[in-house]
Amino acid sequence: MKSVLMKVLYTASISFVLMSCTDLNENVYDKLPTDKFGTTAEQINAVMAPAYQSLKYLFNYDGPWGMADLTADILIIPTRVGGDWWDGGQYMEQCMHTWSSHSYSVENCWSYCMTGLTTVNSIYSIIDANTVMSDELKTRYLSELRGLRALWYYFIIDNFGNAQLVTDYKNTSLPSVTSRADLYKYVVKELTEIIPNLRSDVSDASYGKFTQGAARMVLAKMYLNAQEWVGQPNWQGVVDQCDEIMKLNYVIESNWKTNFAVHNEVSRETILPICFKASDDWGNVLHLWTLHYLDPEALGFTAGTWNGIAVQPDFVRSFDVEDPRYEGSFLIGPMISLTTGKVLKTTLGHDLDHTIDLNIVSGTERTDADGNPTPWGDVNQEDGARINKWVYEKGMQNTNMENDVAIFRLADVYLMKAEALLRMGKDAGEATRLVNLIRERAYGDSKHDYANVTLDDIYKERGYELAFEFVRRQDMIRFGTYLRPRYMKPKQTADYRKIFPIPYTAWQKNNNLVQNAGYPSF
C-alpha cells in the first residue's frame, strides 16, 4: 500500500502538476504514513489529482479529441511544402479512413485511453484500501473515481467498441475482450449507481469534479448513441437525463465566447472540463498545433508554433458568415504584424494569408500505403483556416495556454434533447425552442430563429455550436454522413470503419485481445 501511494504522489508532483481548477492545496507529500493518510482534504486531493489530470490524455490530436474531428469533416492536418507534417501518412490515413491496426494515430488513441483508465484504477485501489477515511468520504471519492472510469469507457466504447474491462488495478492477469454491448451495460450501471453519492452543486468548489451533472451527461451520451452502439434506441432516456441536468444550476452563458476565454473557469455552462494552467508541464498546446510559425507575431504573444491543424474548407463554408461563431471559430485572412503593421511573409516569401482553401501544389501528390495514387499532396505554409475558438492570450511568453477545454457543455444538452424529441416524433415546438435559444445566444437576436426545426437543422447547428468539442465523428455516424465521400476522401468508407481497430501493439502485449470485425485478424 505505502509503495503504491508514494508512486502516485510522486507522479502527481513530477508528471502532472496539480490542476488549477479544483482549488487544491498544492503540497505533495513525499512522506505520508499510511495510517494517517485520508485525514485531511489536502491529503485526499493530492492523491485524487492524477485521476483528474489523466483527462488531459483526451485532448490530443492523435487521441479521442483528434480522432473525433480529423476522421470527420471538420479538421485536417495537411502535408506542408517540403514534407512537414507528412509523418508517414498518418494524417492522410485519418482523413481518408485508411487506417490500420499499425497506424500511429490508432495506437496512440488506444494508449491514451488505457493509460487514463489505469491511472484512475490505481487511485481507486489506494482509496479503497484506506482504513482511516470516513465511510462517507470514501463513498464520495470512490464514486467520483467510478465516474471517471465510466467516462474513459464511454470514450473506449465510442472509438473502439470492444475492449477489455478492467477495474482491479492489482489484478495482473491478461483480460479477454468484453463486447461493446456489455461495456455499455457496465457504464450505464456504474453511473446509475453512483449518482446519489456525487455532489450536485454547480460552483467554484465543484468545477473540475465529476458531479451528478457529469454522470447524467455521460448517461445522456450513452443513450443518444444507443441505437448505433447496442442496436436499441433510447431517445426517451436522452430526454430524461437532459431534463435532470437542466434542473441543476448550469446556465447558457450570455456570451458564447465565455466558454473559451483564457480564464473560462468562470463559465457555469461547463459541465465537465479538462483543466489547464500556463505553468503545467503538460498543458493546453492547441496554439502550437494549429498556428503558423509567425501567427503569434500578429496575435500578440510569443510561442514556437508548429503550423499543423487546419479546418476543412467545406466545413468553414457551411457557416453563415454573419454568425459570430464563424469568426469565433476560424482564423482566416491576412496576418498583420503588430510591430510593422504589414502582412507577415512566410519563408517562401508568400503573404501569410490564411485562405479557406488548401491548394495542392502540382506534382506533390502522394500515394497510399498500397501505392495507389491519391488527391493528397503538399500545400503552402499559409493555406487553411486555423482554430480560433479558444482565445489566444496576448502577452504569452512561450507558455501553455491557460484555457480549460470543456468535455461537456449545457448547450450540448439543449441540442441533444431537441434531437431526441424529433427522433421520437414528440414536441417539435419544444425542440425548436431549445435550438433557437442556442442560435439567439450566438447571433444576439431572434432574427435567425427556425420556424420549425428539423433533424438536418440540428445536425448543422451541432457543427456550428460544438466544432472541435469531441462530438463530430459521433454525430456524423449517428446522422449517417460519416462514411460518405467528402473533401480529400474520394471513396465511400466500409461500415466496419465506424470503429477503429484494436492496435497491433496492444495485441502484442495481450494475446487475449480479438480484432474488431472487418479488420484483418492478428
ROSE-876008 format. One record per residue (C-alpha): residue in one letter; x, y, z. Coordinates in steps of 0.25 Angstrom, whole numbers, plus 5000, padded with zeros to 4 digits. Layout:
<sites>
AXYZ ...
</sites>
This chain:
<sites>
M500050005000 K501150105004 S501950084992 V500750104982 L500350224990 M501750284989 K501850254974 V500550324971 L500950444980 Y502250454972 T501550444959 A500550564964 S501750654967 I502650624955 S501850584944 F500450644945 V500650774954 L499350784962 M498150844954 S497750984955 C496250974955 T496050894967 D496550994977 L497550894983 N498650924993 E499850884984 N500650824995 V501050684991 Y501450585002 D502750515000 K502650445013 L501250415018 P500950295028 T499850205022 D499150205036 K498950355035 F498650375020 G497250415018 T497050505030 T497150645023 A496550695010 E497950735005 Q498450585006 I497250534999 N497350634988 A498750614986 V498450464982 M497250494974 A497950594966 P498550504956 A497250434953 Y496650574948 Q497950614941 S497850484933 L496750554926 K497850624918 Y498050504910 L496750524904 F497250654897 N498250614887 Y498250624872 D498550474872 G497550444883 P496050444885 W495950594882 G496750584869 M496050454865 A494650524867 D494950634856 L496150584848 T495450464843 A494150544841 D493850664832 I494450774841 L495950774843 I497150734835 I498650724837 P499150754823 T500550724818 R501250854816 V502250884805 G503550814808 G502850694815 D502650764828 W501450684835 W501550564826 D501950474837 G501850344829 G500450384824 Q499750364837 Y498850494836 M498550454821 E498050324827 Q497150394837 C496550474827 M496350364816 H495950264826 T497050164822 W497650144836 S498050004840 S498449934853 H499849984851 S499450134850 Y500150224859 S498850304862 V498150174865 E499250134874 N499250264882 C497750284883 W497750144890 S498950164898 Y498350304904 C497050234907 M497750114914 T498750204921 G497650294927 L496850174931 T498050114938 T498250244945 V496850244951 N496850094955 S498150124962 I497650234970 Y496350154973 S497150044979 I497850134988 I496650204994 D495850074994 A496950015003 N496950135012 T496550105027 V496550235033 M495650315024 S494150325028 D493150245021 E492450365015 L493750425009 K494150285004 T492850264997 R492850404991 Y494350394985 L494150254981 S492850294973 E493650404967 L494650304962 R493650214957 G493050324949 L494450364943 R494650214940 A493250204933 L493650334925 W494850264920 Y494050144916 Y493050244909 F494150284900 I494650144898 I493250094894 D493150214884 N494550194878 F494850044879 G493549974882 N494149854888 A495249854899 Q495649794912 L494849824924 V495849854935 T495449904949 D496449844958 Y497849914958 K498549794965 N498049684956 T499149664947 S498549554938 L498249574924 P496849604921 S495949564910 V495149654901 T493849704906 S492749734896 R492249874893 A490949834898 D491449784911 L492349904913 Y491149994910 K490349924921 Y491549934931 V491650084928 V490150114930 K490050024943 E491250094949 L490750234946 T489350204951 E489850144964 I490850264967 I489950384964 P489350394978 N490750394984 L491250504975 R491150654978 S490050734971 D490550874972 V491050964961 S492051054967 D493551084968 A493650974978 S493050864969 Y493750924956 G494650814950 K494050704958 F493250584954 T491850624959 Q490450584957 G490350674945 A491550604938 A490950464941 R489650494935 M490350554923 V491150434920 L489850354922 A489150444912 K490250424902 M490150274904 Y488650274901 L488850374890 N489750274883 A489050144888 Q488450114874 E489850114868 W490550044880 V489649944884 G488549934873 Q487449984882 P487050134883 N486750204896 W486350344892 Q485450364904 G486650334913 V487350444906 V486150544909 D486050494923 Q487550514926 C487550654919 D486350694928 E487150654940 I488350734936 M487450854933 K486950844948 L488350874953 N488951014953 Y489651014940 V489351134931 I489551164916 E490551284917 S490051404910 N491451424903 W491751294895 K493251334896 T493251324911 N493351174909 F494651184902 A495251304909 V496651304915 H496051294929 N494851214925 E494751144939 V493651254942 S492751184932 R491551124938 E491151054925 T492350954926 I491850824932 L493250754932 P494550824928 I495950774925 C496750874934 F497950944929 K498851054934 A500051124927 S501051064937 D500650924934 D501750834929 W500750764921 G499750874917 N498850924906 V499650944894 L498650964884 H499351084879 L500551004876 W499750904868 T498951004859 L499651134857 H500651174847 Y502051204852 L501851354850 D500451364855 P500851394869 E501451524864 A500151564859 L499351514871 G500251584881 F500951464888 T502251384887 A502251234884 G502951134875 T501751094868 W501650974858 N500751004847 G499950874847 I498450864849 A497550944839 V496050944837 Q495450864825 P494950974814 D493550914813 F493350924828 V493751064828 R492851094817 S491651034823 F491551144833 D490751274831 V491851384831 E490851474839 D490851364850 P491851414861 R492351274863 Y492951284849 E493951384853 G493951324867 S494351184862 F495351214850 L496551294848 I496451344833 G497151454825 P498451534825 M499251534838 I499751674841 S501051694849 L500751774862 T502151834860 T502151874846 G500651884842 K500951804830 V500551664825 L501551564830 K502351484820 T502651334820 T504051274818 L503651254803 G503251404802 H501751384802 D500851474809 L500351404822 D498951404818 H498151284823 T497251244812 I496051154813 D496451064802 L497650974803 N498350974789 I499150854786 V500450884779 S500450814766 G501450694765 T501450674780 E500250574781 R500450454790 T500150304789 D499450224799 A500150104807 D499750014795 G500450104785 N499150154779 P499050304775 T498250394784 P497850544783 W498650574795 G499850664793 D500750774799 V500050914802 N500751044805 Q501051084819 E499951194819 D498851114814 G497651074822 A496751134833 R497251114847 I496551084860 N496151214867 K495151164877 W495951174890 V496451314892 Y497951334890 E498551414902 K499251534898 G500651544905 M500851394906 Q502351374906 N502551224901 T501651164911 N500451074910 M499051124909 E498251154921 N496851124915 D496151004920 V495450904910 A494050864913 I493750714910 F492350754912 R491450884912 L490050914915 A489850954900 D490050814896 V488950774906 Y487950864899 L488350814885 M488350664890 K486950684896 A486450744883 E486950634874 A486350524883 L484950594883 L484950604868 R485450454866 M484250414875 G483350504868 K483050584880 D482850724884 A483550794871 G483150924878 E484050904890 A485150844881 T485050974872 R485051064885 L486350994890 V487151004877 N486651154876 L487251184890 I488551144885 R488451224872 E487951344879 R489151344888 A490051334877 Y489451434868 G489051534879 D487551534874 S486451454869 K486551484854 H487151354851 D486251264858 Y485651144852 A484151134850 N484150984851 V485450924854 T485750794846 L486850684849 D487650734838 D487650874845 I488050814858 Y489150734851 K489650864845 E489550944858 R490350844865 G491450874856 Y491351024857 E491251014873 L492150894876 A493250894866 F494550844872 E493850794884 F493950634883 V492550614876 R492750624861 R493050474858 Q492050424867 D490950524861 M491350484847 I491150334850 R489850364857 F489350444845 G489850354834 T490950444828 Y492250394833 L492450284823 R492150374811 P493250434801 R493650574804 Y494850664804 M496050594801 K495350464803 P494850414790 K494250274793 Q493150224802 T493650164815 A493350024819 D492350014830 Y493349944839 R494150064840 K493150134849 I494050084860 F495550074860 P496349944860 I497049894873 P498449934871 Y499449824867 T500349874879 A499249854889 W499049704884 Q500549684885 K500449714900 N499149634902 N498949524892 N497549504898 L497049624890 V496249594878 Q496249694866 N494949774862 A494149714851 G494549754837 Y495949784840 P497049674838 S497149574849 F498449574858 
</sites>
